[in-house]
Amino acid sequence: MTSGDASKLAASEGASARAAQLRAELARHDHLYYVLAKPALSDAEYDRLFRELAELERAHPELVTPDSPTQRVGAPLPEGQGFEKRRHEVPMLSIDSLFSEEEVRDFEQKIRRFLSLPEGEPLDWVVEPKFDGASASLTYVDGVLVRGLTRGDGEFGEDVTANLRTLRNVPLRLFEGERKAPTLLEVRGEVLIEREAFARFNEQRVAAGEAPLANPRNAAAGAIRRSDPTEVARYPLVFQPWAVVRIEGVRFETYWEARTALDTWHFPVNRWAERAQGLEACLACHARLEKQRSELPFDVDGVVAKLDRLDLRERLGTTARSTRWQYAHKFPANEATSTLRAIECQVGALGRITPRAHVDPVEIGGVVVRHSTLHNADHVRALGVRIGDRVLLHRAGDVIPQVTGVAEPAGGAEPADWRERVPESLRRGDGIAKGTLWQWGAGFEMPERCPDCDTALVQEGKFWRCPNLYGCRTQIVGRTLLGTRRGALEIDGLGERMVEQLHDAGMLRGLADLFHLDGRRAELVDLDRWGEKTVANLLEQIERARHPSFERFLTSLGIPDIGGATARSLALHFATLDELQRASADELQHVEGIGPESAASLRAWFDAESNQALLQRFFAGGVVLEYPRPIVAGEGPFVGKTVVFTGTLAGLGRAEAKKLVETLGGKVASAISAKTHFLVTGEGGGSKRAKAAELGITVLDEPEFLALAGRTPPPAT
C-alpha cells in the first residue's frame, strides 16, 4: 500500500467514525427534543451538526445508512403508483368497545371464568388513554426500522415506511444503552397530532390559501397516506406506542416491562398509563382520565384496559375479530354530526358581529347542542360550510361546541320541509330574523348592515362592527349590563329584561341614563312587573353607585381593550380623568399593559364627541369619581416616580413588585422614556439597560430595589 492509499484509508476511517458519532448525537438530541421535550441544543447548533453529517455523506456516499437522520425524508412515489399492500404477521384485531360499568364487569367475569380464577384474586391491568388517531405498525430488524404499515383491514396494511420515517419521535435505530436491542421488534401505536399543534397547522394552511383540516384524527390518517414524504414531514405528526406484538432476542413477563424497555430504546412512552390492580382500580382510572380529557394534549375517546401478564394473554387468545384480554371503555362522545339549518349574525354588546351556527339538536358529551359560534367571516369561509350541510361538531370538556368541518355537503333539491324547520328562535312574525342565512345550499357572506339597527357595518381586521354605539338597541342593552356588573358600577338586580324595558319605554339610551331615573319614579312603577319595592331597591343601588372609584368607572365605560386590569393601571398612572383625557397616544403607552393599538383606541374613544357627551351625562346625573388618596409628601423613594421592570425577579413576582411600587406612591410603566426614574433589572433583562444609560436613568438590581422599598432582600444562594 502506498503512502497515498494509506492516507486516503485513514481519512475514510476518520470520516466513518465522525459520521457514526454525528448520527448518534443527532439521534440523542431528537429524543431529547421530540420525546422528552428537554432540548439541550439550540436550533442553530443542531442545524450545524446536521449539515456536517450531510456534507460527510455527500463526500462519502458509502457512509449513508438507513438510520441516518438525513434519510428521514425519502423520495415520493412515482406518479400513479399506490402503496404496496403487505400482510400483517400478527393480525391487527379490534378491541371490544364497552360503554358502561355493567358491561365492563361482565367482560371481567368472562375472563375470570375462562381462566378459572378464584373469586377474590384480583387481575393486574394496565390502563391507557384510547388515542383517537391512525393506527400503524413499526418493525425493526437488528435495531433498525425496516417497515411501517397502516392498519388497513387488519389483515393487510399499506407499506408507508417512507412516511412514518418522517415522524421525529420515531427512532430510526433503537438506542442501546442499559438494554440490548432485540433482533426483531414489532411495535404498534397511534399516529397523532396534538390539538394545539393542529390549530397552529390549520392557521398556517389558511394563511397560505389552503382549506383548514376538519380534525386531528382525519388529518393524521390522510397525512400518512400521502405519496410524497416531503409533504408528510410538514404535518406535526407524532407516534404513541400501545403494543409490542413480536419480539425476538428478549423476553418479558408483563406488558409494563415491555413499556419500560421501549422507553430505554428511545420510543415515546405514554405518560398517562397506569397500573391497576383489580377492576375497581380500572374504573377509577377511567373516571380520572374522563375528568382530565380536555387537559390531555391529544384527542382521546376512552381508555383501554389490558391484562398486564403476558402468559394470561396467551391463554385467553383471540376471537375472529378481537382480543379477549383487553377492552375499550369509551367516554361519552364529544364529536357528532348534525344539519346546519342557519347562520345568524349576532350583534355583541360592543358592536362586534359574530356568525352563529344553528344546527339540529344533537347530544355531545351528555349535552344537547343546538348552536355554535363561528367566530368571524374568515373562519366561516375557511370551513367552507353551506346551509344544509351535515357538519362536524366537536366539544372538549365544558368548552362551547365548535363546528370543525363538513361531513357531507348539501346536495340535490331543497327538502320539502326545509322552510318549516327553520329554528323557532329565528322567526320574527311571518319572517326570519334579519342577518340570518337560512336558504338551502347558500354560502355565507357577512351582511352589509347591522341586523339590529340597519347601520352600515365597518370592518376592523378580521371582524365587522356596528359603529352605532348609542343608537343600536342590542349595544345599548349590552353595554348597560356590562357597565353594571361587578368590578364596574356594581348595580345588582338589574337584569337583561329590565334594561330592555327601560330602553323600550324611552328611559334609557345609555348607561349614564340610569343616574337620571330618580326623577321618573312614577313611570318606573308602571312598568310591567316592577312596582314600588323594585323601583325603590333599584334607585337605592343607583344612589350608591354615584361615587365609583376611578378604576371602576373606567371599567364601566366599555372602552375597547380596556378591561378591569388595564383600567386599574390607568387609574394608578393618571391622577384624574382630566389628566387621562389629555394624555397623548405616546404617553398612554407608558402604562403597563397598554400597547400602540390600545393607546390609539383609547385616544380615539376620548376624542369622539358622542363619548364626551356620555361623560357629561354621567356628571349631570350626580356621578362623582373617587380618586385614590394621595400619598402624603415625604421622603419615600417612589412618591411621584415612575418605575420600569425588566427581566425575572427572584424574590417576588412582577405583579407583587408592581403593587409594592404603587403602594409607596409610585407608578409602573412598561416602556422606558425620559419620564422614567428607575429601571429595576432581574434575571434575563438586558435590552432596556442601554436606553436607561443613555437617558441617565437610575438602574437598580433586585436587592437594591427591595432595600430602597424597605423590604428585606432575599438571601443569597
C-alpha positions in Angstrom: 0.0 0.0 0.0 1.4 3.4 -1.0 1.5 6.3 1.4 -1.2 8.0 -0.6 -3.5 5.0 -0.3 -2.9 4.8 3.4 -3.7 8.5 3.8 -7.0 8.0 1.9 -7.9 5.0 4.1 -7.1 6.9 7.3 -9.3 9.8 6.0 -12.1 7.4 5.1 -11.9 5.8 8.5 -11.9 9.2 10.2 -15.0 10.2 8.2 -16.8 7.0 9.1 -16.1 7.4 12.8 -17.2 11.1 12.7 -20.4 10.2 10.7 -21.3 7.5 13.3 -20.7 10.0 16.1 -22.9 12.6 14.4 -25.7 10.1 13.8 -25.7 9.1 17.5 -25.5 12.7 18.6 -28.4 13.8 16.4 -30.5 10.8 17.4 -29.9 11.7 21.1 -31.0 15.3 20.5 -34.0 14.2 18.5 -35.0 12.0 21.5 -34.4 14.9 24.0 -36.4 17.4 21.9 -39.3 15.3 20.4 -39.8 12.7 23.1 -38.7 14.2 26.4 -39.3 17.9 25.5 -36.0 18.7 27.1 -33.9 20.3 24.3 -30.1 20.5 25.1 -29.0 22.3 21.9 -30.1 25.5 20.1 -31.7 25.1 16.7 -28.7 26.7 15.1 -26.3 24.2 16.8 -28.5 21.2 15.8 -28.6 22.5 12.2 -24.7 22.8 12.2 -24.3 19.2 13.2 -26.9 18.1 10.7 -25.2 20.0 7.9 -21.8 18.5 8.8 -23.3 15.0 8.6 -25.0 15.7 5.3 -21.7 17.1 3.8 -19.8 14.0 5.0 -22.4 11.7 3.4 -22.2 13.7 0.1 -18.4 13.3 0.1 -18.6 9.6 1.1 -21.9 8.1 -0.2 -20.9 4.7 1.2 -21.4 6.1 4.7 -25.1 6.7 4.2 -27.1 4.3 6.4 -30.9 3.7 6.6 -31.0 5.1 10.2 -29.2 8.3 9.4 -31.2 11.5 10.3 -30.5 12.8 6.8 -32.6 9.9 5.4 -35.9 10.6 7.3 -37.5 12.1 4.2 -37.3 9.9 1.2 -38.4 10.3 -2.5 -42.0 10.5 -3.5 -43.9 7.6 -5.1 -43.8 7.5 -8.9 -46.9 9.3 -10.3 -49.8 7.0 -10.4 -48.3 4.3 -8.2 -50.1 3.4 -5.0 -48.8 1.9 -1.7 -47.8 -1.7 -1.7 -50.0 -3.9 0.5 -48.4 -6.3 2.9 -49.8 -8.9 5.3 -49.6 -8.3 9.0 -47.6 -11.1 10.6 -49.9 -10.8 13.5 -53.4 -9.5 12.5 -54.4 -6.1 13.9 -57.6 -7.1 15.6 -60.3 -4.9 17.0 -60.9 -4.1 20.7 -64.3 -4.7 22.3 -65.9 -1.3 23.0 -67.8 -1.0 26.2 -69.9 1.9 27.3 -71.0 1.2 30.9 -69.6 -0.1 34.2 -72.0 -3.0 33.9 -70.5 -4.1 30.6 -67.0 -3.8 32.0 -67.9 -6.0 34.9 -69.5 -8.6 32.6 -66.3 -8.5 30.5 -64.1 -9.2 33.5 -66.4 -12.0 34.7 -66.0 -13.8 31.3 -62.2 -13.6 31.7 -62.3 -14.9 35.2 -64.5 -17.9 34.2 -62.2 -18.6 31.2 -59.1 -18.6 33.4 -60.9 -20.4 36.3 -59.7 -17.7 38.7 -60.8 -17.7 42.4 -63.3 -15.0 43.1 -61.1 -13.0 45.5 -57.9 -13.0 43.3 -57.5 -9.6 41.5 -56.3 -9.3 38.0 -53.4 -6.8 37.2 -54.2 -4.4 34.4 -52.5 -1.5 32.5 -54.9 1.3 31.7 -54.1 3.8 28.9 -55.9 6.6 27.2 -57.5 5.4 23.9 -56.0 7.8 21.4 -58.1 8.9 18.5 -55.7 8.8 15.6 -54.4 6.5 12.9 -53.1 3.1 13.9 -49.7 2.0 12.5 -47.1 -0.8 12.9 -43.3 -0.4 13.0 -40.9 -3.3 12.5 -37.3 -3.2 13.5 -34.7 -5.8 12.5 -31.4 -5.8 14.3 -32.4 -2.5 15.8 -33.1 -0.7 12.5 -36.5 0.5 11.3 -37.3 -1.5 8.2 -41.1 -1.3 7.7 -44.1 0.7 8.7 -47.7 -0.4 7.8 -51.1 1.1 8.2 -53.8 -0.9 9.9 -55.7 -1.4 6.7 -58.3 -4.1 7.1 -56.5 -5.7 10.0 -55.1 -8.5 7.8 -53.3 -6.4 5.1 -51.9 -2.9 5.6 -50.3 -0.4 3.3 -46.5 0.0 3.3 -46.0 3.6 4.4 -42.5 3.2 5.7 -41.1 6.3 4.0 -43.9 8.4 5.5 -43.6 7.0 9.0 -39.8 7.7 9.0 -40.6 11.4 8.8 -42.0 11.3 12.4 -39.3 12.9 14.5 -40.2 11.0 17.7 -39.9 7.6 15.9 -36.3 6.2 16.4 -34.8 5.1 13.1 -32.4 2.9 15.1 -33.1 1.6 18.6 -30.9 3.1 21.3 -28.7 0.5 23.0 -27.6 1.7 26.4 -28.7 -0.2 29.5 -30.6 -2.7 27.4 -29.6 -4.5 24.2 -31.9 -4.1 21.2 -33.9 -7.3 20.1 -33.1 -8.9 16.8 -36.8 -8.4 15.8 -39.3 -6.0 17.3 -42.8 -5.0 16.1 -44.3 -2.1 17.9 -47.9 -0.8 17.2 -49.3 2.5 18.2 -51.2 5.6 17.1 -50.1 8.4 14.7 -51.4 11.6 16.2 -51.4 15.4 16.1 -51.6 17.4 19.3 -54.6 19.7 19.4 -52.5 22.9 19.8 -50.2 21.8 17.0 -53.2 21.1 14.8 -54.7 24.6 15.5 -51.3 26.2 14.5 -51.1 24.0 11.4 -54.6 25.0 10.3 -53.7 28.7 10.8 -50.7 28.2 8.5 -52.8 26.5 5.9 -55.4 29.2 5.9 -52.7 31.9 5.7 -51.3 30.0 2.6 -54.7 29.9 1.0 -55.4 26.2 1.8 -58.6 24.9 3.3 -58.4 24.0 7.0 -58.5 20.3 8.0 -61.5 19.0 9.9 -59.9 17.4 12.9 -56.6 15.9 14.1 -57.7 12.3 13.5 -58.6 12.7 9.9 -55.5 14.9 9.3 -53.2 12.2 10.7 -54.9 9.4 8.7 -54.7 11.4 5.5 -51.1 12.5 6.0 -49.6 9.1 6.4 -51.1 8.0 3.1 -49.7 10.9 1.1 -47.5 10.0 -1.8 -44.7 12.5 -1.1 -42.8 12.1 2.3 -41.7 15.8 2.0 -45.3 16.8 2.3 -45.9 14.3 5.2 -43.0 15.9 7.0 -44.9 19.3 7.0 -47.5 17.8 9.3 -46.9 17.9 13.1 -47.3 14.1 13.4 -46.1 12.1 16.4 -46.2 8.4 17.4 -47.6 6.9 20.6 -46.9 3.2 21.0 -49.5 1.0 22.7 -48.4 -2.6 22.0 -45.4 -4.9 21.5 -46.7 -7.8 19.3 -43.5 -9.5 18.2 -40.1 -9.6 19.8 -37.1 -11.9 19.4 -33.9 -12.0 21.5 -35.6 -10.5 24.6 -38.4 -11.9 26.8 -40.8 -10.1 29.1 -43.3 -11.4 31.6 -45.6 -8.3 31.7 -46.6 -5.6 29.3 -45.4 -3.0 31.8 -41.9 -4.4 31.5 -42.2 -4.1 27.7 -43.2 -0.5 28.0 -40.2 0.2 30.2 -38.0 -1.4 27.5 -39.5 0.8 24.8 -38.5 3.8 26.9 -34.9 2.7 27.1 -34.9 2.1 23.3 -35.9 5.8 23.0 -39.6 5.3 22.0 -42.0 7.9 23.3 -43.8 6.3 26.3 -47.4 7.1 27.2 -47.0 9.0 30.4 -50.8 8.8 31.2 -50.7 5.0 31.5 -51.4 3.5 35.0 -51.0 0.1 36.5 -54.3 -1.0 38.2 -54.9 -4.0 40.5 -58.4 -5.2 40.2 -61.4 -3.9 38.2 -62.4 -1.1 40.7 -58.9 0.5 40.1 -59.6 0.3 36.3 -62.9 2.1 36.7 -61.2 4.7 38.9 -58.6 5.3 36.2 -61.4 5.7 33.6 -63.1 8.3 35.8 -59.9 10.3 36.4 -59.0 10.4 32.7 -62.5 11.3 31.7 -62.2 14.4 34.0 -58.8 15.2 32.6 -60.0 14.6 29.0 -59.9 18.2 27.9 -56.5 18.8 29.5 -54.7 16.0 27.6 -52.8 17.3 24.5 -54.4 14.7 22.2 -58.0 13.7 21.4 -59.0 10.6 23.3 -62.3 8.8 23.3 -61.9 6.4 26.2 -59.4 4.2 28.0 -58.0 0.8 27.0 -57.5 -1.7 29.9 -55.3 -4.6 29.0 -54.1 -7.5 31.2 -50.5 -6.9 32.3 -49.4 -10.6 32.5 -48.4 -11.9 29.0 -49.0 -15.6 29.9 -52.6 -14.8 30.7 -53.0 -13.1 27.4 -51.7 -16.2 25.6 -54.2 -18.4 27.5 -57.1 -16.1 26.6 -56.1 -15.7 22.9 -58.4 -14.0 20.4 -61.7 -14.3 18.6 -62.0 -13.9 14.8 -62.3 -10.1 15.2 -61.0 -9.1 18.6 -58.6 -9.8 21.5 -60.1 -11.4 24.7 -57.6 -9.8 27.1 -58.4 -6.1 26.7 -61.3 -3.8 26.4 -62.0 -0.2 25.5 -64.2 1.7 28.0 -65.4 4.6 25.9 -66.1 8.1 27.1 -69.4 9.9 26.1 -68.9 11.1 22.6 -67.5 14.6 22.2 -68.0 14.8 18.5 -71.1 14.4 16.4 -72.7 15.4 13.1 -75.8 17.5 12.5 -77.5 19.5 9.8 -76.6 23.2 9.5 -80.0 24.9 9.5 -79.0 28.6 9.5 -76.2 31.1 10.3 -77.4 34.0 12.4 -75.3 37.2 12.6 -75.4 38.4 16.3 -74.6 41.8 17.5 -72.4 41.9 20.6 -72.5 44.3 23.5 -69.6 46.3 22.0 -70.9 46.1 18.4 -68.9 43.2 17.0 -70.9 41.0 14.6 -70.4 37.3 15.2 -71.8 34.5 13.0 -73.6 31.7 14.9 -74.5 28.3 13.6 -77.9 26.8 14.2 -78.0 23.0 13.9 -80.5 20.3 14.5 -80.3 19.3 18.2 -77.7 16.7 18.9 -76.2 15.3 22.1 -72.4 15.7 22.5 -70.8 14.6 25.8 -74.1 14.5 27.6 -75.1 18.0 26.5 -77.8 18.8 23.8 -76.2 21.2 21.3 -78.4 23.5 19.1 -75.9 26.2 18.1 -72.2 27.1 18.0 -70.2 30.2 17.4 -68.5 30.6 14.0 -66.1 33.3 15.3 -65.8 35.6 12.2 -66.4 35.7 8.4 -62.9 34.4 7.5 -63.4 31.4 9.8 -66.8 30.5 8.1 -65.3 30.9 4.6 -62.3 28.7 5.6 -64.6 26.0 6.9 -66.4 26.1 3.5 -69.8 25.4 5.1 -73.1 25.9 3.3 -76.7 25.9 4.6 -77.9 22.3 4.6 -74.5 20.7 5.0 -74.0 17.9 7.5 -71.3 19.5 9.7 -68.9 18.0 12.3 -69.3 19.4 15.8 -66.6 18.9 18.5 -66.9 19.5 22.2 -64.0 19.1 24.6 -64.7 19.2 28.3 -67.0 22.1 29.1 -65.9 24.1 26.1 -68.6 25.5 23.8 -69.0 23.1 20.8 -67.2 24.1 17.7 -68.1 23.4 14.0 -64.9 21.8 12.7 -65.7 21.0 9.1 -68.1 19.5 6.6 -69.1 15.8 7.0 -71.4 15.7 4.0 -72.2 18.6 1.6 -75.8 19.6 1.0 -76.8 18.2 -2.4 -79.8 17.9 -4.6 -83.0 19.9 -4.4 -84.3 21.7 -1.3 -86.1 19.2 1.1 -89.8 19.7 1.1 -89.9 20.6 4.8 -86.8 22.8 4.8 -88.6 26.1 5.4 -90.8 24.7 8.1 -87.7 23.5 10.0 -86.0 26.9 10.4 -85.4 27.1 14.2 -88.3 28.9 16.1 -85.8 31.2 17.8 -85.0 32.8 14.4 -88.6 33.5 13.5 -90.0 37.1 13.7 -93.7 37.2 13.0 -94.1 35.9 9.4 -90.4 36.2 8.6 -86.9 35.3 9.7 -84.6 37.5 11.8 -82.5 40.0 9.9 -79.0 39.0 9.2 -79.9 35.3 9.1 -78.8 33.0 6.3 -81.2 30.0 6.0 -81.7 29.3 2.3 -80.8 25.7 1.2 -77.3 25.5 -0.2 -76.4 29.2 0.4 -72.8 30.2 1.1 -72.1 32.7 3.9 -71.4 36.4 3.3 -71.3 39.0 6.1 -74.3 41.3 5.8 -73.5 44.9 4.8 -75.8 46.4 7.5 -76.4 45.8 11.2 -79.2 43.2 11.7 -80.4 45.3 14.7 -80.3 49.0 13.7 -79.6 48.8 9.9 -76.4 50.9 10.3 -73.7 50.2 7.7 -71.1 47.9 9.2 -67.4 48.8 9.4 -64.5 46.3 9.1 -61.8 46.1 11.7 -59.2 43.4 10.8 -60.9 40.0 10.8 -64.1 41.4 12.4 -67.1 43.6 11.4 -68.7 46.0 13.8 -71.7 48.2 14.1 -70.5 51.8 14.8 -73.9 52.9 16.2 -72.9 52.7 19.8 -75.7 54.8 21.2 -78.5 54.0 18.7 -78.3 50.2 18.4 -80.7 48.6 20.8 -78.6 45.4 21.3 -75.5 47.5 22.1 -77.3 49.8 24.5 -78.7 46.9 26.4 -75.4 45.0 26.3 -73.2 48.0 27.3 -75.6 48.8 30.2 -75.4 45.3 31.5 -71.6 45.3 31.2 -71.3 48.6 33.0 -73.4 47.5 36.0 -71.5 44.2 36.6 -69.1 43.5 39.5 -65.8 45.4 39.1 -67.7 48.2 37.3 -70.6 50.2 38.8 -71.9 47.1 40.6 -75.7 47.7 40.4 -77.1 44.3 41.3 -80.5 43.1 40.4 -80.7 44.9 37.0 -81.3 42.1 34.6 -81.4 42.0 30.8 -85.2 42.1 30.6 -85.4 45.2 32.9 -82.8 47.0 30.8 -84.8 46.2 27.7 -87.9 47.5 29.3 -86.2 50.8 30.2 -84.9 51.1 26.7 -88.3 50.4 25.0 -90.0 52.8 27.4 -87.7 55.6 26.2 -85.9 56.0 29.6 -82.5 54.6 28.7 -80.3 55.3 25.7 -77.0 54.7 27.5 -75.5 53.6 30.8 -75.4 57.2 32.1 -79.2 57.5 31.9 -79.5 55.2 34.9 -78.5 58.2 37.0 -81.4 60.3 35.8 -84.1 57.7 36.6 -84.8 59.1 40.1 -87.0 61.8 38.5 -89.1 59.2 36.7 -90.2 57.1 39.7 -93.9 57.1 38.6 -93.0 55.8 35.1 -90.8 53.1 36.5 -93.6 51.9 38.9 -95.9 51.5 35.8 -93.5 49.1 34.0 -94.7 45.5 33.8 -93.8 43.5 36.9 -92.0 46.3 38.6 -93.8 48.0 41.5 -92.8 50.3 44.3 -90.4 47.8 46.0 -88.5 47.0 42.9 -88.1 50.7 42.0 -87.0 51.6 45.5 -84.4 48.9 45.5 -83.1 49.9 42.1 -82.9 53.6 42.9 -81.1 52.8 46.2 -78.4 50.9 44.3 -78.1 53.6 41.7 -77.5 56.1 44.5 -74.7 54.0 46.0 -73.2 53.8 42.6 -72.9 57.6 42.2 -69.5 57.6 43.8 -67.5 54.9 41.9 -63.7 54.7 42.2 -61.8 56.0 39.1 -60.9 52.4 38.3 -64.4 51.0 38.4 -65.7 54.0 36.4 -63.2 53.4 33.6 -64.2 49.7 33.6 -67.9 50.6 33.2 -67.4 52.7 30.1 -66.9 49.7 27.8 -63.9 51.2 26.0 -62.4 48.7 23.6 -59.5 46.7 25.0 -59.9 48.3 28.5 -60.8 45.6 31.0 -60.6 45.7 34.7 -56.8 45.1 35.0 -56.0 47.8 32.4 -58.5 50.2 34.0 -56.6 49.8 37.3 -53.3 50.5 35.6 -54.7 53.7 34.1 -56.3 54.8 37.4 -53.0 54.4 39.2 -50.9 56.0 36.4 -53.1 59.1 36.0 -54.2 61.2 38.9 -57.6 62.3 37.4 -59.9 61.6 34.5 -58.9 65.0 33.0 -55.2 64.0 33.1 -56.0 60.8 31.4 -58.1 62.5 28.7 -55.2 64.9 27.9 -52.6 62.1 27.6 -51.2 61.5 24.1 -51.0 58.1 22.5 -47.3 58.0 23.2 -47.8 58.8 26.9 -50.5 56.2 27.2 -48.1 53.5 26.0 -46.0 54.1 29.1 -48.8 52.5 31.2 -48.4 48.8 32.0 -50.5 46.7 29.6 -51.1 49.5 27.0 -49.6 48.9 23.5 -49.8 51.0 20.3 -53.2 49.7 19.3 -54.8 50.0 22.7 -53.4 53.5 23.0 -54.8 54.6 19.7 -58.1 53.0 20.5 -58.3 54.8 23.9 -57.2 58.1 22.3 -59.9 57.8 19.6 -62.6 57.0 22.3 -61.9 60.2 24.2 -61.8 62.2 21.0 -65.3 61.1 19.9 -68.0 63.7 20.6 -70.6 61.1 21.5 -68.3 59.7 24.2 -67.7 63.2 25.6 -71.5 63.7 25.7 -71.8 60.4 27.6 -69.3 61.5 30.2 -71.1 64.8 30.7 -74.4 62.9 31.0 -72.8 60.9 33.9 -71.7 64.0 35.7 -75.0 65.7 35.2 -76.6 62.8 36.9 -74.6 63.4 40.0 -71.7 60.9 39.4 -68.6 61.9 41.3 -65.4 60.0 40.9 -63.4 58.9 43.9 -59.6 59.0 43.3 -57.0 57.1 45.3 -56.0 59.2 48.4 -52.7 60.9 47.5 -49.6 59.8 49.4 -48.5 62.4 51.9 -45.4 64.1 50.6 -42.3 62.9 52.3 -39.1 61.1 51.9 -40.5 58.0 50.3 -38.3 56.8 47.3 -41.2 56.3 44.8 -43.5 59.2 45.5 -44.1 60.8 42.2 -41.7 58.5 40.5 -42.1 56.1 37.5 -40.5 52.6 37.6 -39.9 50.2 34.8 -39.1 46.5 35.4 -37.1 44.2 33.1 -36.2 40.5 33.4 -37.4 38.0 36.0 -37.3 38.9 39.7 -36.2 36.1 42.1 -37.8 37.2 45.3 -41.2 38.3 44.2 -43.5 38.2 41.2 -43.9 41.1 38.7 -47.4 41.8 40.0 -46.3 41.9 43.6 -43.4 44.2 42.7 -45.8 46.5 40.8 -48.1 46.6 43.8 -45.2 47.5 46.1 -44.3 50.5 44.0 -47.9 51.7 43.7 -48.4 51.3 47.5 -45.4 53.5 48.0 -46.8 56.2 45.8 -45.1 55.4 42.5 -46.2 54.4 39.1 -45.1 51.4 37.0 -44.7 51.7 33.2 -43.9 49.1 30.6 -41.5 51.2 28.4 -38.6 53.5 29.2 -38.9 57.2 28.4 -37.5 60.5 29.6 -40.1 60.4 32.4 -38.8 57.1 33.9 -37.0 57.5 37.2 -35.9 53.9 38.0 -35.1 50.7 35.9 -35.3 47.6 38.1 -33.4 44.6 36.5 -33.9 41.0 37.1 -32.5 37.8 35.5 -32.7 37.9 31.8 -33.2 41.6 31.5 -30.8 43.5 29.3 -32.1 45.4 26.3 -33.5 48.3 28.3 -30.3 48.9 30.2 -28.6 50.7 27.3 -31.5 53.1 26.9 -31.6 53.7 30.6 -27.9 54.6 30.5 -28.5 56.9 27.5 -31.2 58.7 29.3 -29.4 58.8 32.7 -32.0 56.7 34.5 -31.0 55.1 37.8 -30.6 51.3 37.3 -31.3 49.1 40.4 -30.8 45.3 40.7 -33.4 43.4 42.8 -31.7 43.6 46.2 -31.1 47.4 45.7 -34.8 47.8 44.7 -36.0 45.9 47.8 -33.7 47.8 50.1 -34.9 51.1 48.7 -38.5 49.9 49.2 -37.8 49.0 52.8 -38.1 45.2 52.1 -35.5 42.7 53.1 -33.8 41.3 50.1 -33.9 37.5 49.5 -30.9 35.6 51.0 -28.1 34.9 48.6 -28.0 31.3 47.3 
